[in-house]
């Protein structure tokens, strides 16, 4: 009965906590000294926004440099045949940052919701700036309020809005690139 009560009260936190703990343990076993990340950022996005990712994000972050950033995308970097939740957790833990590309499609995706939940748990647990929010489109506060976790983040963290005017997009990419570049590259 206690297990059922615990699951009802905190069930949506148990799976992310389990996977984050598992990820931390595997990362701790992999590296004895300094933590080395395989990716500069894990990109959390809806598959319906993949065109923007391919046409805008990749050319402006991975092909700009040096240093050249390495992004983790589920469509190309997840290990084939591996459980999706394990792929997400491992990719988040192997990335210095999580970049959430928020759109209306993102808000309706269960996978994006899980990625956001795991990323915010990591943010709270590590007490360092690991989560970056980018809004690809304007989303009304009313629509956002349904997504409690994201609504709280928007109230407490600085985020970026994708500018629709081409003249402002270079400044957007400069800010994002500076935030994501490895700390040793100044």
Backbone as JSON Lines, residues from 0, in Angstrom:
{"i":0,"aa":"X","n":[0.81,-1.17,0.0],"ca":[0.0,0.0,0.0],"c":[0.88,1.26,0.0]}
{"i":1,"aa":"X","n":[1.98,1.21,0.71],"ca":[2.91,2.33,0.75],"c":[3.51,2.58,-0.63]}
{"i":2,"aa":"X","n":[3.82,1.5,-1.33],"ca":[4.37,1.64,-2.69],"c":[3.37,2.3,-3.63]}
{"i":3,"aa":"X","n":[2.11,1.94,-3.53],"ca":[1.07,2.55,-4.38],"c":[0.92,4.02,-4.04]}
{"i":4,"aa":"X","n":[0.91,4.37,-2.76],"ca":[0.81,5.76,-2.34],"c":[2.02,6.56,-2.83]}
{"i":5,"aa":"X","n":[3.2,6.01,-2.67],"ca":[4.43,6.66,-3.14],"c":[4.38,6.87,-4.65]}
{"i":6,"aa":"X","n":[3.93,5.87,-5.37],"ca":[3.84,5.99,-6.83],"c":[2.83,7.06,-7.23]}
{"i":7,"aa":"X","n":[1.7,7.12,-6.56],"ca":[0.68,8.13,-6.87],"c":[1.15,9.55,-6.56]}
{"i":8,"aa":"X","n":[1.9,9.71,-5.49],"ca":[2.36,11.04,-5.09],"c":[3.58,11.5,-5.87]}
{"i":9,"aa":"X","n":[4.51,10.6,-6.13],"ca":[5.77,11.0,-6.76],"c":[6.14,10.15,-7.96]}
{"i":10,"aa":"X","n":[5.18,9.45,-8.52],"ca":[5.46,8.53,-9.62],"c":[6.12,9.16,-10.82]}
{"i":11,"aa":"X","n":[5.71,10.37,-11.18],"ca":[6.29,11.0,-12.36],"c":[7.72,11.46,-12.12]}
{"i":12,"aa":"X","n":[8.19,11.45,-10.87],"ca":[9.58,11.79,-10.56],"c":[10.47,10.55,-10.46]}
{"i":13,"aa":"X","n":[9.87,9.39,-10.24],"ca":[10.66,8.18,-9.99],"c":[11.45,7.72,-11.2]}
{"i":14,"aa":"X","n":[10.81,7.66,-12.37],"ca":[11.51,7.21,-13.57],"c":[12.66,8.15,-13.94]}
{"i":15,"aa":"X","n":[12.45,9.47,-13.97],"ca":[13.59,10.35,-14.26],"c":[14.7,10.23,-13.22]}
{"i":16,"aa":"X","n":[14.34,10.14,-11.96],"ca":[15.35,10.02,-10.91],"c":[16.14,8.73,-11.07]}
{"i":17,"aa":"X","n":[15.46,7.65,-11.38],"ca":[16.13,6.37,-11.61],"c":[17.14,6.48,-12.75]}
{"i":18,"aa":"X","n":[16.71,7.06,-13.88],"ca":[17.59,7.15,-15.04],"c":[18.74,8.14,-14.83]}
{"i":19,"aa":"X","n":[18.49,9.21,-14.13],"ca":[19.58,10.15,-13.84],"c":[20.61,9.5,-12.92]}
{"i":20,"aa":"X","n":[20.15,8.81,-11.91],"ca":[21.06,8.12,-11.0],"c":[21.87,7.07,-11.75]}
{"i":21,"aa":"X","n":[21.22,6.32,-12.59],"ca":[21.91,5.32,-13.4],"c":[22.95,5.98,-14.3]}
{"i":22,"aa":"X","n":[22.6,7.11,-14.91],"ca":[23.54,7.84,-15.76],"c":[24.73,8.36,-15.0]}
{"i":23,"aa":"X","n":[24.5,8.91,-13.8],"ca":[25.61,9.42,-12.98],"c":[26.56,8.28,-12.61]}
{"i":24,"aa":"X","n":[25.99,7.15,-12.22],"ca":[26.84,6.02,-11.84],"c":[27.69,5.55,-13.01]}
{"i":25,"aa":"X","n":[27.09,5.43,-14.18],"ca":[27.86,4.96,-15.33],"c":[28.92,5.98,-15.74]}
{"i":26,"aa":"X","n":[28.61,7.27,-15.64],"ca":[29.6,8.3,-15.95],"c":[30.73,8.3,-14.92]}
{"i":27,"aa":"X","n":[30.39,8.11,-13.64],"ca":[31.41,8.07,-12.6],"c":[32.36,6.9,-12.8]}
{"i":28,"aa":"X","n":[31.83,5.78,-13.25],"ca":[32.67,4.61,-13.49],"c":[33.56,4.81,-14.72]}
{"i":29,"aa":"X","n":[33.07,5.57,-15.7],"ca":[33.84,5.81,-16.93],"c":[35.02,6.72,-16.71]}
{"i":30,"aa":"X","n":[34.84,7.76,-15.92],"ca":[35.92,8.74,-15.75],"c":[36.27,8.88,-14.27]}
{"i":31,"aa":"X","n":[37.49,8.61,-13.96],"ca":[37.93,8.71,-12.57],"c":[38.3,10.13,-12.19]}
{"i":32,"aa":"X","n":[38.81,10.91,-13.16],"ca":[39.25,12.26,-12.84],"c":[38.24,13.28,-13.35]}
{"i":33,"aa":"X","n":[38.7,14.18,-14.21],"ca":[37.81,15.23,-14.73],"c":[36.73,14.64,-15.61]}
{"i":34,"aa":"X","n":[35.55,15.24,-15.53],"ca":[34.44,14.8,-16.34],"c":[34.66,15.3,-17.76]}
{"i":35,"aa":"X","n":[34.61,14.38,-18.68],"ca":[34.75,14.73,-20.09],"c":[33.43,14.44,-20.79]}
{"i":36,"aa":"X","n":[32.98,15.41,-21.52],"ca":[31.72,15.26,-22.22],"c":[31.96,14.9,-23.67]}
{"i":37,"aa":"X","n":[31.11,14.08,-24.18],"ca":[31.19,13.67,-25.57],"c":[30.54,14.71,-26.48]}
{"i":38,"aa":"X","n":[29.53,15.4,-25.95],"ca":[28.79,16.4,-26.72],"c":[28.8,17.73,-25.98]}
{"i":39,"aa":"X","n":[28.71,18.8,-26.75],"ca":[28.55,20.12,-26.15],"c":[27.1,20.33,-25.72]}
{"i":40,"aa":"X","n":[26.16,19.73,-26.47],"ca":[24.75,19.86,-26.09],"c":[23.93,18.7,-26.63]}
{"i":41,"aa":"X","n":[23.02,18.24,-25.79],"ca":[21.97,17.33,-26.23],"c":[20.83,18.22,-26.68]}
{"i":42,"aa":"X","n":[20.33,18.01,-27.89],"ca":[19.26,18.85,-28.43],"c":[17.93,18.13,-28.27]}
{"i":43,"aa":"X","n":[17.08,18.71,-27.46],"ca":[15.73,18.18,-27.23],"c":[14.78,18.95,-28.13]}
{"i":44,"aa":"X","n":[14.17,18.25,-29.07],"ca":[13.27,18.91,-30.03],"c":[12.26,17.92,-30.56]}
{"i":45,"aa":"X","n":[11.17,18.45,-31.07],"ca":[10.15,17.62,-31.7],"c":[10.61,17.24,-33.1]}
{"i":46,"aa":"X","n":[10.33,16.02,-33.5],"ca":[10.67,15.59,-34.85],"c":[10.02,16.46,-35.91]}
{"i":47,"aa":"X","n":[8.91,17.1,-35.57],"ca":[8.23,17.98,-36.52],"c":[9.01,19.28,-36.74]}
{"i":48,"aa":"X","n":[10.0,19.55,-35.89],"ca":[10.84,20.74,-36.05],"c":[12.22,20.39,-36.62]}
{"i":49,"aa":"X","n":[12.35,19.17,-37.13],"ca":[13.65,18.72,-37.61],"c":[14.18,19.55,-38.78]}
{"i":50,"aa":"X","n":[13.31,20.06,-39.59],"ca":[13.76,20.89,-40.72],"c":[14.53,22.11,-40.2]}
{"i":51,"aa":"X","n":[14.01,22.76,-39.16],"ca":[14.7,23.92,-38.58],"c":[16.05,23.5,-38.0]}
{"i":52,"aa":"X","n":[16.07,22.35,-37.36],"ca":[17.31,21.84,-36.77],"c":[18.36,21.64,-37.87]}
{"i":53,"aa":"X","n":[17.98,21.0,-38.96],"ca":[18.91,20.69,-40.04],"c":[19.32,21.94,-40.82]}
{"i":54,"aa":"X","n":[18.36,22.82,-41.09],"ca":[18.65,23.98,-41.93],"c":[19.22,25.18,-41.17]}
{"i":55,"aa":"X","n":[18.9,25.3,-39.9],"ca":[19.35,26.46,-39.13],"c":[20.37,26.11,-38.05]}
{"i":56,"aa":"X","n":[19.99,25.19,-37.16],"ca":[20.82,24.89,-36.0],"c":[22.18,24.28,-36.36]}
{"i":57,"aa":"X","n":[22.15,23.21,-37.13],"ca":[23.41,22.53,-37.45],"c":[24.4,23.42,-38.18]}
{"i":58,"aa":"X","n":[24.01,24.11,-39.26],"ca":[24.99,24.95,-39.95],"c":[25.54,26.07,-39.07]}
{"i":59,"aa":"X","n":[24.72,26.62,-38.18],"ca":[25.15,27.76,-37.37],"c":[25.89,27.38,-36.09]}
{"i":60,"aa":"X","n":[25.83,26.13,-35.7],"ca":[26.56,25.72,-34.49],"c":[27.64,24.69,-34.78]}
{"i":61,"aa":"X","n":[27.31,23.64,-35.5],"ca":[28.32,22.59,-35.73],"c":[29.34,22.99,-36.8]}
{"i":62,"aa":"X","n":[28.94,23.81,-37.74],"ca":[29.86,24.16,-38.82],"c":[30.52,25.51,-38.6]}
{"i":63,"aa":"X","n":[30.27,26.13,-37.48],"ca":[30.87,27.41,-37.14],"c":[32.0,27.14,-36.16]}
{"i":64,"aa":"X","n":[33.1,27.75,-36.36],"ca":[34.2,27.53,-35.43],"c":[35.49,28.03,-36.02]}
{"i":65,"aa":"X","n":[36.61,27.65,-35.53],"ca":[36.8,26.75,-34.41],"c":[36.53,27.43,-33.08]}
{"i":66,"aa":"X","n":[36.25,26.71,-32.03],"ca":[36.04,25.27,-32.02],"c":[34.68,24.93,-32.65]}
{"i":67,"aa":"X","n":[34.61,23.74,-33.18],"ca":[33.37,23.27,-33.77],"c":[32.59,22.53,-32.69]}
{"i":68,"aa":"X","n":[31.35,22.89,-32.55],"ca":[30.51,22.27,-31.52],"c":[30.02,20.91,-31.99]}
{"i":69,"aa":"X","n":[29.81,20.05,-31.01],"ca":[29.27,18.72,-31.3],"c":[27.92,18.61,-30.59]}
{"i":70,"aa":"X","n":[26.88,18.47,-31.4],"ca":[25.53,18.36,-30.87],"c":[25.04,16.92,-30.95]}
{"i":71,"aa":"X","n":[24.24,16.53,-29.99],"ca":[23.65,15.2,-29.99],"c":[22.2,15.31,-30.42]}
{"i":72,"aa":"X","n":[21.88,14.68,-31.54],"ca":[20.51,14.66,-32.06],"c":[19.99,13.24,-32.02]}
{"i":73,"aa":"X","n":[18.76,13.08,-31.58],"ca":[18.21,11.72,-31.48],"c":[18.16,11.05,-32.85]}
{"i":74,"aa":"X","n":[17.93,11.81,-33.9],"ca":[17.76,11.22,-35.23],"c":[19.06,10.66,-35.81]}
{"i":75,"aa":"X","n":[20.19,11.1,-35.32],"ca":[21.45,10.6,-35.89],"c":[22.41,9.98,-34.87]}
{"i":76,"aa":"X","n":[22.27,10.32,-33.57],"ca":[23.27,9.91,-32.6],"c":[22.84,8.84,-31.61]}
{"i":77,"aa":"X","n":[21.56,8.53,-31.56],"ca":[21.13,7.48,-30.65],"c":[21.61,6.13,-31.17]}
{"i":78,"aa":"X","n":[21.96,5.24,-30.21],"ca":[22.43,3.91,-30.58],"c":[21.25,3.05,-31.02]}
{"i":79,"aa":"X","n":[21.41,2.47,-32.17],"ca":[20.37,1.63,-32.76],"c":[20.1,0.41,-31.88]}
{"i":80,"aa":"X","n":[18.84,0.1,-31.66],"ca":[18.45,-1.07,-30.9],"c":[18.42,-0.87,-29.4]}
{"i":81,"aa":"X","n":[18.92,0.23,-28.92],"ca":[18.96,0.51,-27.48],"c":[17.62,1.13,-27.06]}
{"i":82,"aa":"X","n":[17.23,0.89,-25.83],"ca":[16.01,1.46,-25.29],"c":[16.06,2.99,-25.41]}
{"i":83,"aa":"X","n":[14.96,3.6,-25.83],"ca":[14.93,5.04,-26.08],"c":[15.23,5.84,-24.81]}
{"i":84,"aa":"X","n":[14.65,5.43,-23.7],"ca":[14.88,6.16,-22.44],"c":[16.35,6.07,-22.03]}
{"i":85,"aa":"X","n":[16.96,4.91,-22.25],"ca":[18.4,4.78,-21.97],"c":[19.22,5.68,-22.89]}
{"i":86,"aa":"X","n":[18.85,5.72,-24.17],"ca":[19.54,6.6,-25.12],"c":[19.44,8.06,-24.67]}
{"i":87,"aa":"X","n":[18.25,8.48,-24.27],"ca":[18.05,9.87,-23.83],"c":[18.91,10.16,-22.6]}
{"i":88,"aa":"X","n":[18.82,9.29,-21.61],"ca":[19.55,9.49,-20.35],"c":[21.05,9.52,-20.59]}
{"i":89,"aa":"X","n":[21.55,8.57,-21.33],"ca":[22.98,8.52,-21.61],"c":[23.43,9.75,-22.38]}
{"i":90,"aa":"X","n":[22.65,10.16,-23.36],"ca":[23.01,11.34,-24.15],"c":[22.99,12.62,-23.3]}
{"i":91,"aa":"X","n":[22.0,12.75,-22.42],"ca":[21.96,13.91,-21.52],"c":[23.19,13.95,-20.62]}
{"i":92,"aa":"X","n":[23.56,12.82,-20.09],"ca":[24.7,12.77,-19.17],"c":[26.04,12.92,-19.87]}
{"i":93,"aa":"X","n":[26.08,12.63,-21.14],"ca":[27.33,12.77,-21.91],"c":[27.43,14.14,-22.57]}
{"i":94,"aa":"X","n":[26.49,15.03,-22.26],"ca":[26.47,16.37,-22.85],"c":[26.65,17.43,-21.75]}
{"i":95,"aa":"X","n":[27.41,18.48,-22.06],"ca":[27.6,19.56,-21.08],"c":[26.31,20.32,-20.85]}
{"i":96,"aa":"X","n":[25.49,20.47,-21.89],"ca":[24.24,21.22,-21.8],"c":[23.11,20.43,-22.43]}
{"i":97,"aa":"X","n":[21.89,20.83,-22.1],"ca":[20.71,20.36,-22.8],"c":[20.06,21.59,-23.42]}
{"i":98,"aa":"X","n":[19.87,21.55,-24.72],"ca":[19.28,22.64,-25.47],"c":[17.86,22.22,-25.86]}
{"i":99,"aa":"X","n":[16.87,22.86,-25.25],"ca":[15.47,22.54,-25.53],"c":[14.91,23.54,-26.53]}
{"i":100,"aa":"X","n":[14.49,23.04,-27.68],"ca":[13.92,23.87,-28.74],"c":[12.4,23.8,-28.62]}
{"i":101,"aa":"X","n":[11.84,24.79,-27.95],"ca":[10.44,24.77,-27.58],"c":[9.58,25.35,-28.71]}
{"i":102,"aa":"X","n":[8.57,24.59,-29.08],"ca":[7.59,25.0,-30.08],"c":[6.25,24.4,-29.67]}
{"i":103,"aa":"X","n":[5.23,24.67,-30.43],"ca":[3.93,24.04,-30.13],"c":[4.03,22.52,-30.27]}
{"i":104,"aa":"X","n":[4.81,22.08,-31.26],"ca":[5.02,20.64,-31.45],"c":[5.72,20.03,-30.23]}
{"i":105,"aa":"X","n":[6.7,20.75,-29.7],"ca":[7.45,20.3,-28.53],"c":[6.5,20.08,-27.35]}
{"i":106,"aa":"X","n":[5.6,21.01,-27.16],"ca":[4.68,20.93,-26.02],"c":[3.73,19.74,-26.1]}
{"i":107,"aa":"X","n":[3.49,19.23,-27.31],"ca":[2.58,18.1,-27.48],"c":[3.28,16.74,-27.55]}
{"i":108,"aa":"X","n":[4.6,16.74,-27.44],"ca":[5.36,15.5,-27.56],"c":[5.65,14.88,-26.18]}
{"i":109,"aa":"X","n":[5.27,13.63,-26.02],"ca":[5.58,12.92,-24.77],"c":[7.07,12.71,-24.59]}
{"i":110,"aa":"X","n":[7.79,12.46,-25.69],"ca":[9.24,12.27,-25.6],"c":[9.93,13.56,-25.18]}
{"i":111,"aa":"X","n":[9.5,14.68,-25.74],"ca":[10.07,15.97,-25.35],"c":[9.77,16.27,-23.89]}
{"i":112,"aa":"X","n":[8.59,15.9,-23.44],"ca":[8.23,16.09,-22.04],"c":[9.17,15.29,-21.13]}
{"i":113,"aa":"X","n":[9.46,14.06,-21.51],"ca":[10.39,13.24,-20.74],"c":[11.79,13.86,-20.74]}
{"i":114,"aa":"X","n":[12.25,14.31,-21.9],"ca":[13.57,14.94,-21.99],"c":[13.64,16.19,-21.12]}
{"i":115,"aa":"X","n":[12.58,16.98,-21.11],"ca":[12.52,18.18,-20.27],"c":[12.56,17.79,-18.8]}
{"i":116,"aa":"X","n":[11.82,16.75,-18.44],"ca":[11.79,16.3,-17.05],"c":[13.17,15.83,-16.61]}
{"i":117,"aa":"X","n":[13.84,15.05,-17.44],"ca":[15.19,14.57,-17.11],"c":[16.17,15.74,-17.03]}
{"i":118,"aa":"X","n":[16.06,16.68,-17.95],"ca":[16.98,17.83,-17.96],"c":[16.78,18.72,-16.73]}
{"i":119,"aa":"X","n":[15.54,18.94,-16.32],"ca":[15.31,19.77,-15.14],"c":[15.73,19.05,-13.86]}
{"i":120,"aa":"X","n":[15.58,17.75,-13.82],"ca":[16.09,16.98,-12.66],"c":[17.61,17.11,-12.59]}
{"i":121,"aa":"X","n":[18.27,17.03,-13.72],"ca":[19.73,17.19,-13.76],"c":[20.11,18.61,-13.34]}
{"i":122,"aa":"X","n":[19.37,19.6,-13.8],"ca":[19.62,20.99,-13.44],"c":[19.55,21.17,-11.92]}
{"i":123,"aa":"X","n":[18.53,20.62,-11.31],"ca":[18.35,20.74,-9.87],"c":[19.4,19.95,-9.1]}
{"i":124,"aa":"X","n":[19.76,18.8,-9.6],"ca":[20.71,17.95,-8.88],"c":[22.14,18.45,-8.97]}
{"i":125,"aa":"X","n":[22.53,18.95,-10.14],"ca":[23.92,19.36,-10.33],"c":[24.18,20.81,-9.92]}
{"i":126,"aa":"X","n":[23.14,21.59,-9.76],"ca":[23.27,23.0,-9.36],"c":[24.23,23.76,-10.27]}
{"i":127,"aa":"X","n":[24.15,23.51,-11.55],"ca":[24.94,24.28,-12.52],"c":[24.1,24.49,-13.77]}
{"i":128,"aa":"X","n":[24.51,25.44,-14.52],"ca":[23.73,25.92,-15.67],"c":[23.83,24.94,-16.84]}
{"i":129,"aa":"X","n":[22.99,23.91,-16.85],"ca":[23.06,22.89,-17.88],"c":[21.91,22.95,-18.88]}
{"i":130,"aa":"X","n":[20.9,23.77,-18.61],"ca":[19.69,23.78,-19.43],"c":[19.54,25.12,-20.14]}
{"i":131,"aa":"X","n":[19.36,25.07,-21.46],"ca":[19.17,26.27,-22.27],"c":[17.85,26.12,-23.01]}
{"i":132,"aa":"X","n":[16.99,27.12,-22.85],"ca":[15.7,27.13,-23.53],"c":[15.74,28.08,-24.71]}
{"i":133,"aa":"X","n":[15.28,27.59,-25.86],"ca":[15.12,28.41,-27.06],"c":[13.69,28.25,-27.53]}
{"i":134,"aa":"X","n":[12.98,29.34,-27.63],"ca":[11.61,29.31,-28.14],"c":[11.64,29.59,-29.63]}
{"i":135,"aa":"X","n":[11.22,28.61,-30.41],"ca":[11.22,28.74,-31.87],"c":[10.06,29.59,-32.36]}
{"i":136,"aa":"X","n":[9.04,29.75,-31.52],"ca":[7.87,30.55,-31.88],"c":[7.27,31.13,-30.61]}
{"i":137,"aa":"X","n":[6.47,32.13,-30.77],"ca":[5.78,32.74,-29.62],"c":[4.72,31.77,-29.11]}
{"i":138,"aa":"X","n":[4.74,31.55,-27.82],"ca":[3.74,30.69,-27.19],"c":[3.11,31.5,-26.07]}
{"i":139,"aa":"X","n":[1.81,31.56,-26.08],"ca":[1.1,32.39,-25.11],"c":[1.3,31.86,-23.69]}
{"i":140,"aa":"X","n":[1.34,32.75,-22.72],"ca":[1.46,32.32,-21.32],"c":[0.36,31.35,-20.92]}
{"i":141,"aa":"X","n":[-0.82,31.53,-21.48],"ca":[-1.94,30.64,-21.17],"c":[-1.64,29.21,-21.63]}
{"i":142,"aa":"X","n":[-1.14,29.08,-22.85],"ca":[-0.81,27.76,-23.38],"c":[0.37,27.15,-22.62]}
{"i":143,"aa":"X","n":[1.3,27.99,-22.22],"ca":[2.49,27.52,-21.5],"c":[2.16,27.11,-20.08]}
{"i":144,"aa":"X","n":[1.15,27.72,-19.48],"ca":[0.82,27.45,-18.08],"c":[0.41,25.99,-17.84]}
{"i":145,"aa":"X","n":[-0.06,25.32,-18.86],"ca":[-0.45,23.91,-18.74],"c":[0.79,23.04,-18.51]}
{"i":146,"aa":"X","n":[1.92,23.48,-18.99],"ca":[3.18,22.75,-18.86],"c":[3.95,23.35,-17.67]}
{"i":147,"aa":"X","n":[3.6,22.88,-16.48],"ca":[4.05,23.49,-15.23],"c":[5.56,23.61,-15.13]}
{"i":148,"aa":"X","n":[6.27,22.57,-15.46],"ca":[7.72,22.57,-15.32],"c":[8.34,23.65,-16.2]}
{"i":149,"aa":"X","n":[7.91,23.72,-17.45],"ca":[8.42,24.71,-18.39],"c":[7.99,26.12,-17.98]}
{"i":150,"aa":"X","n":[6.76,26.26,-17.54],"ca":[6.27,27.58,-17.1],"c":[7.1,28.11,-15.93]}
{"i":151,"aa":"X","n":[7.47,27.24,-15.0],"ca":[8.32,27.65,-13.87],"c":[9.71,28.07,-14.35]}
{"i":152,"aa":"X","n":[10.26,27.31,-15.3],"ca":[11.59,27.65,-15.82],"c":[11.59,29.01,-16.51]}
{"i":153,"aa":"X","n":[10.56,29.28,-17.27],"ca":[10.47,30.55,-17.99],"c":[10.41,31.73,-17.01]}
{"i":154,"aa":"X","n":[9.83,31.51,-15.84],"ca":[9.74,32.58,-14.84],"c":[11.05,32.81,-14.11]}
{"i":155,"aa":"X","n":[11.93,31.8,-14.1],"ca":[13.14,31.91,-13.28],"c":[14.45,31.9,-14.07]}
{"i":156,"aa":"X","n":[14.4,31.6,-15.36],"ca":[15.64,31.49,-16.15],"c":[15.55,32.37,-17.4]}
{"i":157,"aa":"X","n":[16.69,32.86,-17.81],"ca":[16.76,33.6,-19.06],"c":[16.73,32.62,-20.21]}
{"i":158,"aa":"X","n":[16.03,32.95,-21.26],"ca":[15.92,32.07,-22.42],"c":[16.06,32.9,-23.69]}
{"i":159,"aa":"X","n":[16.17,32.23,-24.81],"ca":[16.3,32.9,-26.11],"c":[15.05,32.68,-26.93]}
{"i":160,"aa":"X","n":[14.66,33.72,-27.65],"ca":[13.58,33.61,-28.64],"c":[14.21,33.64,-30.02]}
{"i":161,"aa":"X","n":[13.77,32.73,-30.89],"ca":[14.25,32.73,-32.27],"c":[13.69,33.98,-32.96]}
{"i":162,"aa":"X","n":[14.57,34.87,-33.44],"ca":[14.07,36.09,-34.09],"c":[13.57,35.79,-35.51]}
{"i":163,"aa":"X","n":[12.42,36.32,-35.83],"ca":[11.86,36.11,-37.17],"c":[12.53,37.0,-38.2]}
{"i":164,"aa":"X","n":[13.09,38.12,-37.75],"ca":[13.76,39.03,-38.68],"c":[15.18,38.56,-38.92]}
{"i":165,"aa":"X","n":[15.56,38.34,-40.2],"ca":[16.91,37.85,-40.52],"c":[18.04,38.72,-39.97]}
{"i":166,"aa":"X","n":[17.83,40.01,-39.84],"ca":[18.86,40.9,-39.34],"c":[19.23,40.66,-37.88]}
{"i":167,"aa":"X","n":[18.36,40.03,-37.13],"ca":[18.62,39.77,-35.71],"c":[19.13,38.35,-35.45]}
{"i":168,"aa":"X","n":[19.14,37.52,-36.48],"ca":[19.5,36.13,-36.29],"c":[20.99,35.92,-36.02]}
{"i":169,"aa":"X","n":[21.85,36.76,-36.56],"ca":[23.29,36.61,-36.3],"c":[23.6,36.8,-34.81]}
{"i":170,"aa":"X","n":[22.97,37.79,-34.18],"ca":[23.16,38.02,-32.74],"c":[22.66,36.82,-31.93]}
{"i":171,"aa":"X","n":[21.55,36.23,-32.37],"ca":[21.01,35.03,-31.72],"c":[22.06,33.91,-31.74]}
{"i":172,"aa":"X","n":[22.63,33.65,-32.94],"ca":[23.62,32.58,-33.07],"c":[24.87,32.88,-32.26]}
{"i":173,"aa":"X","n":[25.28,34.14,-32.21],"ca":[26.46,34.51,-31.41],"c":[26.24,34.18,-29.94]}
{"i":174,"aa":"X","n":[25.08,34.57,-29.4],"ca":[24.77,34.29,-27.98],"c":[24.76,32.8,-27.7]}
{"i":175,"aa":"X","n":[24.1,32.05,-28.56],"ca":[23.97,30.62,-28.34],"c":[25.31,29.91,-28.47]}
{"i":176,"aa":"X","n":[26.09,30.29,-29.46],"ca":[27.4,29.66,-29.69],"c":[28.34,29.92,-28.51]}
{"i":177,"aa":"X","n":[28.33,31.16,-28.01],"ca":[29.19,31.5,-26.87],"c":[28.79,30.69,-25.64]}
{"i":178,"aa":"X","n":[27.49,30.5,-25.44],"ca":[27.01,29.74,-24.28],"c":[27.4,28.26,-24.37]}
{"i":179,"aa":"X","n":[27.4,27.72,-25.59],"ca":[27.64,26.28,-25.76],"c":[29.1,25.9,-25.95]}
{"i":180,"aa":"X","n":[29.94,26.83,-26.33],"ca":[31.33,26.47,-26.63],"c":[32.04,25.95,-25.37]}
{"i":181,"aa":"X","n":[32.98,25.07,-25.56],"ca":[33.7,24.5,-24.41],"c":[34.37,25.6,-23.59]}
{"i":182,"aa":"X","n":[34.37,25.48,-22.27],"ca":[34.91,26.53,-21.4],"c":[36.39,26.81,-21.62]}
{"i":183,"aa":"X","n":[37.14,25.85,-22.06],"ca":[38.58,26.05,-22.27],"c":[38.87,26.85,-23.53]}
{"i":184,"aa":"X","n":[37.86,27.1,-24.34],"ca":[38.02,27.83,-25.59],"c":[37.6,29.28,-25.43]}
{"i":185,"aa":"X","n":[38.48,30.12,-24.94],"ca":[38.14,31.55,-24.78],"c":[38.89,32.43,-25.72]}
